[in-house]
């Protein structure tokens, strides 16, 4: 299955089965995790068989149940940390989907994570991981025209990239991003700028990393 098909099949799932992730699938995820942490200079961790984090009132409020595995997005504090965690975290999300697993990005509706967080590091958010009770449902989406700026006609590769970006998970399904095509150069930024610089702004930065990865994974082109 190609990456675009994986993206189209992946939806957020909050309720999970009481089923362990097989050793061979754990190994695949951990090998990719090691590669990602080296490449991104991050300290992302996968916590297997750790149900305490999501066994809390706030997690139940967020309608999570049965979560026994999760990915903790951790890295050295820096202005681009949230965006990097979004970019690399989504790589793990789509790998998990390709292995028949389900996921959900989690901002605040979880308990205390068991991840190691060293001095100077920060945990940006978590990703629930496991076998979902369902495969989730598609979210409503903006049109390509609402989130793009370009002069002239839209190349087919850019259109496909934007279709992929619009399938990306974003906080509260806000889709607060805009892609610009100038010649062959693609760039993306948060739509609204400093208006979203508060708590939700942090997750909007992660969203930007997620949508950039979707676009790059499908088109093979770098997004600035």
N, C-alpha and C positions, 0 to 999 in steps of 0.2 A: 504494500500500500504506500503510495507516495505521500509526501508531507502535507499537501493540500487536502487530501482525503482524510488524513488524521485530524487536521485542524477542523474540518467540517463535522467530524464525528464527535469531537470533544466538547462536552458541556459541563458546567459546574454541578457537582453532586455533594449533598450534605449528609445523607444517610448511608451508612456502610454496613456490610454484612460482617458477621463474626467469622472471618476467614483470613488466615495468615497469607502473607505474600511469600511465594515459593522462593527457596534459596537461589535458584538460577536467575530469577527476575531481580532479586536483591543485588546479586553480583553485577548484573548489567547496569542497574541504576547507580551502584557505588562506583563502578569504573567510570561512568560518565560524570559523576559528581567530582571525582578526583581530577579529571581533565578540566572541568569547568572551573574548579577552585584554582588550579594552576594558571589557567588562561586569564581568568578575571581577577586574580589576586583577592579571592573571597574566602570566607570560612563557612560556606553553606553546609548544613548537616542534614542527614536523613535519620530520623528517630523511628526505629521499628519497634513494634510491640510496646508502645508507651501510651496507655490510655488516659493517664491522669490529666494531661493538658486539656483535653476536651471533655473531661468529666467534671464540669463546673456549671454553675447557674447561667453564667454569661454565654457559654457554648450552647446550652439548651435554649436560651433566648434566641440565639442565632440559628436555631433549628438543626443543629448538628447532633448526630447520634452515631454511636458505633465507631467513632474515629480512633484507631489504635496506632496509626502511623502518620507521620507528617514530616514535611521538609521545613527546616528553619533557615530563613534567609538572613545570614549574618555576614558582616564585613567590617573593615576598618572605617570609622567615621570619615566621610568625605562628601562634598557637594553632589557628586554623581552616584553615591552608593545606592539610593533607591532605584534609580534608573537601571543600574547594572544588575541589581537583584531581580528586577522585572525581566530584563533581557535573558539572563542566564537561568532564572527560575522557570521561565516558560519553556526553555529547552528540556528541562527535566519533566515538566508537565506533559509535553507532547511525546517524549520518550515513554513515559508511564502509559499514556493512551495507546501507544503502539504495542505495548505489552499486555493490553487488555485490562488495565487498571483505570481508576477514576480519580479525579482531583477536584479541589476547590481552593481558590485563593482566599485567605482569611486575614482580615485587617485587625479587628479588635475583638471579635466574638470568640475568644478562646481563653483558657486559663494560663497558668505559668508554664512556659516551655522548659524542657529539660536540656536544651542546647547549651553548649559551652560558649560563653561570651567573655572574651578576654578584655583586659583593660584597653581602652581606645576603640573597642568594637561596639557595634550596635546591631540588634535584631530588628529588621524592618517589618517583616510580617511572616506568616506561615502559609503552608500549602497542605491541606488535608490530602491523604493518600490512602488508597485501598480499593477494595472491590465494592462498588456502589450497589445499593439495592435497586437503583434504576440507572439509566444512562443520561439522565438529566434532560433538559429541554432547551431549545434555541431561544436566545434573547432577541428582543426587538432591536433593530439596527437603524442607524442613520443611513442616508444615501451617500454614495461616493462623492457627489457634488457638494454635499454639506461639509465635507472634511478635507477638501483638496483645493489647491490653487495651482493653476497652470495656464499657459498661453497656448492657444491652438488646440488641435485635436489630442485626444488621449490615446497614447500607444497601448496596444493590447497587453504588453507585459506590465505596464503600470496599473491598468484596470484590474488585472488578476492579483497584483500585489495589494491593491486597495481592498479587493474583496476579501483577501486573507486578513488584512489588518482589521477590517470591520467585524470579523468573527472572533477577534481577541477578547478575552475577559477584561473588563475595566471596572473600577470601583463604582458601585451603585449604577452600573451600566451607563455611565456618563458619556463615554466616548469623547472626552475633551482633548482632542488632538487634531492637528492639521498637517497634511503632507503637501509639500510644494515640489513641483517638477520644473526645473529650469534647464533646458537643453536635455542632457542625459543625467543631470545631477538631481538626486532626490534628497530632500531634507524633511525633518519632522519636528514639531514643537508642540508644547502644551497650548491649547487654545484658551485664551483668557489671561495668560501671563500671571502677573502677581496677584490677581484677584483670587487665585487658588493657592496661595502660599501658606495657608494654615495647615491644620491636621490633614484635611482632605487633599491638600496640595502635595503632601508626601506620597500619598497613594496615587495621585495623578502622575507623579514622576515615575513611579513603578509602572503604571499603565503605559507610559511612553516607551519604556524599555520593552514591554511585552509586545506592543504593536509594531515596533521597529523589528523585533525578531520575526514576527509573522511575515512581514513584508520581505525581509531578507531571505528567509528560509524558502519562500516560494519563488522569488525572482532571481536569487543569486546576486543581487545588487546591494551595495552598501547604502545605508541611510545615514545621512549626516545629522 
